[in-house]
């Protein structure tokens, strides 16, 4: 009865489109679509003057294209090196030729974050732009790619969840006969859609783009918390890396939460006080100060 009532994973090909010998996979398509959608969103943020202090944008209008290129390089290079160094160092040490074979899969989000951050920092220094604000602008769009990437994980039938009896549990092709949490969808909603809405509300409702590092801090803390929560329902595929009570994903997310909170505190502490506090007091002869 337990198995009969479970939802069986649909038979979906990992290849989204075939053009002769060229096969475009869902995961690659998700990366491309995420970068394109992020580029369009960044352009919209740049075009909205009221999001910036005094309506003055600190960036030139052509910045979005440079951000797209740097983000693509940072995500791919950082994500690949993250998988090599954080998850499978022994395998790549024995098979160094596989390091460049990105078409075989193997990308680590935490490595992608570091790689993208470094690429954006270099871009900011080269163009004489404020680095933290530049990174704020980029990470505002990052949840779009996270959402699409997790949907691609689900389509590929990978990174499934722990065994579960919830009504929507699924039997994945390579996950054994028992139904499991569709944890890829949990992560798509938490790390993607929900985090995007939180960042958008903070940017449009609280003017966070005017406080350097605030959006980045909120993203890092929000992603880390969402990832730690979702990992409770996701099968740990790297138990040798974790600390027993923590999965590898949770362990690598804790520093993100700490750094995010530190950036939020820094942005709040350095924020300018309200206008009425900045106005100097004018002495009134009729009412001298006591």
C-alpha positions as CSV (number, residue, x, y, z in Angstrom):
1,X,0.0,0.0,0.0
2,X,2.8,2.4,0.9
3,X,4.4,2.0,-2.5
4,X,1.2,1.9,-4.5
5,X,0.0,5.3,-3.3
6,X,3.4,7.0,-3.9
7,X,3.8,9.4,-6.8
8,X,6.2,8.0,-9.4
9,X,8.6,10.5,-10.9
10,X,7.6,11.3,-14.5
11,X,9.8,10.0,-17.3
12,X,11.5,13.3,-18.4
13,X,14.6,13.3,-20.6
14,X,17.5,15.4,-19.2
15,X,17.9,16.7,-22.8
16,X,15.6,19.6,-23.5
17,X,16.5,20.1,-27.1
18,X,18.5,18.2,-29.7
19,X,19.9,19.8,-32.8
20,X,21.8,17.1,-34.7
21,X,24.8,16.1,-32.6
22,X,24.2,19.1,-30.3
23,X,22.2,18.3,-27.2
24,X,21.0,21.1,-24.9
25,X,20.2,19.8,-21.4
26,X,17.7,21.3,-19.0
27,X,20.5,22.2,-16.5
28,X,22.4,24.2,-19.1
29,X,19.2,25.8,-20.3
30,X,18.4,26.8,-16.7
31,X,21.8,28.5,-16.4
32,X,21.3,30.4,-19.6
33,X,17.7,31.4,-18.8
34,X,18.7,32.5,-15.3
35,X,21.5,34.7,-16.5
36,X,19.3,36.3,-19.2
37,X,16.4,36.9,-16.8
38,X,18.8,38.3,-14.2
39,X,20.3,40.6,-16.8
40,X,16.8,42.0,-17.6
41,X,16.0,42.4,-13.9
42,X,19.2,44.3,-13.3
43,X,18.5,46.6,-16.2
44,X,15.1,47.3,-14.7
45,X,16.7,48.1,-11.3
46,X,19.2,50.4,-13.0
47,X,16.3,52.2,-14.8
48,X,14.3,52.9,-11.6
49,X,15.7,56.2,-10.3
50,X,13.7,56.2,-7.0
51,X,15.6,53.1,-5.8
52,X,18.8,55.1,-5.6
53,X,19.7,57.8,-3.0
54,X,18.6,61.2,-4.3
55,X,17.7,59.5,-7.6
56,X,21.4,59.3,-8.6
57,X,22.5,55.9,-10.0
58,X,26.2,55.2,-9.2
59,X,26.5,53.1,-12.3
60,X,26.7,53.7,-16.1
61,X,23.7,52.4,-18.2
62,X,25.8,49.8,-20.0
63,X,26.7,48.1,-16.7
64,X,24.2,45.3,-17.0
65,X,26.0,43.7,-20.0
66,X,29.3,43.6,-18.1
67,X,27.5,42.1,-15.1
68,X,26.1,39.4,-17.3
69,X,29.5,38.4,-18.6
70,X,31.2,38.5,-15.2
71,X,28.4,36.6,-13.5
72,X,28.5,33.9,-16.1
73,X,32.3,33.5,-15.7
74,X,32.1,33.6,-11.9
75,X,29.2,31.1,-11.7
76,X,30.8,28.5,-14.0
77,X,34.4,28.8,-12.9
78,X,33.6,29.2,-9.2
79,X,30.9,26.5,-9.2
80,X,33.2,24.0,-10.9
81,X,36.1,24.7,-8.6
82,X,33.8,24.6,-5.6
83,X,32.7,21.1,-6.6
84,X,36.4,20.1,-7.1
85,X,37.6,21.5,-3.8
86,X,34.6,21.2,-1.5
87,X,32.9,17.9,-2.6
88,X,35.0,15.6,-4.6
89,X,38.7,16.5,-4.2
90,X,39.9,12.9,-4.1
91,X,38.1,12.0,-7.4
92,X,39.5,15.0,-9.2
93,X,43.0,14.4,-7.8
94,X,42.9,10.9,-9.4
95,X,41.2,12.2,-12.6
96,X,42.5,15.7,-13.2
97,X,41.2,15.7,-16.8
98,X,37.7,15.7,-15.5
99,X,38.1,19.1,-13.9
100,X,37.5,20.8,-17.2
101,X,34.7,18.4,-18.3
102,X,31.8,20.6,-17.0
103,X,29.4,18.9,-19.4
104,X,29.6,15.9,-17.2
105,X,28.0,17.9,-14.4
106,X,29.3,18.9,-11.0
107,X,28.7,22.4,-9.9
108,X,28.7,23.7,-6.3
109,X,26.5,26.7,-5.4
110,X,28.8,27.9,-2.6
111,X,31.8,27.9,-5.0
112,X,29.7,29.8,-7.5
113,X,28.9,32.5,-4.9
114,X,32.6,33.0,-4.2
115,X,33.6,33.0,-7.8
116,X,30.9,35.5,-8.8
117,X,31.8,37.7,-5.9
118,X,35.4,37.8,-6.9
119,X,34.5,38.5,-10.5
120,X,32.3,41.4,-9.6
121,X,34.9,42.8,-7.2
122,X,37.5,42.7,-10.1
123,X,35.0,44.4,-12.4
124,X,34.3,47.1,-9.8
125,X,38.0,47.8,-9.3
126,X,38.6,48.0,-13.1
127,X,35.8,50.5,-13.7
128,X,36.2,52.5,-10.5
129,X,32.8,51.6,-9.1
130,X,31.6,50.9,-5.5
131,X,32.2,47.1,-5.1
132,X,29.6,46.4,-2.4
133,X,26.8,48.3,-4.2
134,X,27.7,46.5,-7.4
135,X,27.4,43.1,-5.8
136,X,24.1,44.3,-4.2
137,X,22.7,44.9,-7.6
138,X,23.8,41.5,-8.9
139,X,22.6,39.4,-6.0
140,X,19.2,41.0,-6.2
141,X,18.7,38.9,-9.3
142,X,20.5,35.7,-8.1
143,X,17.3,34.0,-6.8
144,X,16.0,33.8,-10.3
145,X,18.8,31.5,-11.4
146,X,18.5,29.6,-8.1
147,X,14.8,28.9,-8.8
148,X,15.4,27.7,-12.4
149,X,18.4,25.6,-11.3
150,X,16.5,23.7,-8.7
151,X,13.7,23.1,-11.2
152,X,16.3,21.6,-13.5
153,X,17.5,19.4,-10.6
154,X,14.0,18.1,-10.3
155,X,13.6,17.5,-14.0
156,X,16.9,15.6,-13.9
157,X,15.7,13.5,-11.0
158,X,18.7,14.3,-8.9
159,X,19.4,15.6,-5.4
160,X,16.2,14.1,-4.1
161,X,15.0,14.2,-0.5
162,X,14.9,11.8,2.4
163,X,12.4,8.9,2.6
164,X,9.0,10.3,3.6
165,X,5.3,9.4,3.9
166,X,3.9,12.9,3.0
167,X,1.1,12.7,0.3
168,X,3.3,14.4,-2.3
169,X,6.4,12.1,-1.8
170,X,7.8,10.7,-5.0
171,X,9.7,7.6,-6.1
172,X,12.7,8.8,-8.0
173,X,14.3,6.6,-10.7
174,X,17.7,6.3,-9.0
175,X,16.5,6.9,-5.4
176,X,15.4,3.4,-4.6
177,X,11.9,2.0,-4.3
178,X,10.7,4.2,-1.4
179,X,9.0,7.6,-1.9
180,X,11.0,10.7,-1.0
181,X,10.6,14.4,-0.4
182,X,10.8,16.4,-3.7
183,X,13.4,18.5,-1.9
184,X,14.4,20.2,-5.2
185,X,11.0,21.8,-5.3
186,X,11.3,22.9,-1.7
187,X,14.6,24.6,-2.5
188,X,13.2,26.2,-5.6
189,X,10.4,27.8,-3.6
190,X,12.6,28.8,-0.6
191,X,15.9,29.7,-2.1
192,X,14.4,31.0,-5.3
193,X,10.9,32.4,-5.3
194,X,10.6,33.3,-1.6
195,X,14.1,34.8,-1.4
196,X,13.5,36.8,-4.6
197,X,10.3,38.3,-3.1
198,X,12.0,39.2,0.2
199,X,14.8,41.0,-1.6
200,X,12.4,42.7,-4.0
201,X,10.3,43.9,-1.0
202,X,13.4,45.2,0.8
203,X,14.7,47.0,-2.3
204,X,11.4,48.6,-3.4
205,X,9.9,49.1,0.1
206,X,12.9,49.8,2.3
207,X,15.4,51.3,-0.2
208,X,18.1,48.8,0.6
209,X,20.1,49.6,-2.6
210,X,21.0,52.9,-0.9
211,X,22.9,51.0,1.9
212,X,26.0,49.4,0.6
213,X,26.1,45.7,1.4
214,X,22.6,45.4,2.8
215,X,21.1,43.5,-0.1
216,X,24.1,41.2,-0.2
217,X,23.8,40.6,3.5
218,X,20.1,39.8,3.3
219,X,20.7,37.5,0.4
220,X,23.5,35.6,2.1
221,X,21.6,35.2,5.4
222,X,18.4,34.4,3.6
223,X,19.9,31.8,1.4
224,X,21.9,30.2,4.2
225,X,18.8,29.9,6.4
226,X,16.6,28.5,3.6
227,X,19.3,26.0,2.6
228,X,19.9,24.8,6.2
229,X,16.1,24.3,6.6
230,X,15.6,22.5,3.3
231,X,18.6,20.2,3.9
232,X,16.7,18.7,6.8
233,X,14.5,17.1,4.1
234,X,17.2,16.4,1.5
235,X,19.2,13.2,1.3
236,X,22.8,13.9,2.3
237,X,24.9,12.7,-0.7
238,X,28.2,13.6,1.0
239,X,28.0,12.3,4.6
240,X,31.8,12.1,4.7
241,X,32.0,15.9,4.5
242,X,29.4,16.9,7.1
243,X,30.0,17.1,10.8
244,X,27.5,14.3,11.8
245,X,24.7,16.5,13.0
246,X,25.1,18.8,10.0
247,X,25.1,17.9,6.3
248,X,27.7,19.3,4.0
249,X,25.2,21.9,2.6
250,X,24.4,23.1,6.1
251,X,28.0,23.2,7.1
252,X,28.9,25.4,4.1
253,X,25.8,27.6,4.6
254,X,26.6,28.6,8.2
255,X,29.4,31.0,7.2
256,X,27.1,32.6,4.7
257,X,24.6,33.3,7.4
258,X,27.3,34.8,9.7
259,X,28.7,36.9,6.9
260,X,25.2,38.0,5.8
261,X,24.3,39.1,9.3
262,X,27.6,41.0,9.7
263,X,27.0,42.9,6.4
264,X,23.4,43.8,7.5
265,X,24.8,45.1,10.8
266,X,27.5,47.1,9.0
267,X,24.9,48.6,6.6
268,X,22.6,49.5,9.4
269,X,25.3,51.0,11.6
270,X,26.7,53.1,8.7
271,X,23.3,54.3,7.5
272,X,22.8,58.1,7.6
273,X,20.5,59.3,10.3
274,X,17.2,60.9,9.5
275,X,17.2,64.4,8.0
276,X,15.9,66.1,11.1
277,X,18.9,64.7,13.1
278,X,21.3,66.1,10.5
279,X,19.9,69.7,10.7
280,X,22.0,71.8,13.1
281,X,20.2,73.4,16.0
282,X,19.6,77.2,15.8
283,X,19.7,79.1,19.0
284,X,16.6,80.9,20.0
285,X,17.3,84.1,22.0
286,X,13.9,83.9,23.7
287,X,14.6,80.3,24.9
288,X,18.3,79.8,25.5
289,X,19.5,76.3,26.0
290,X,19.6,75.1,29.6
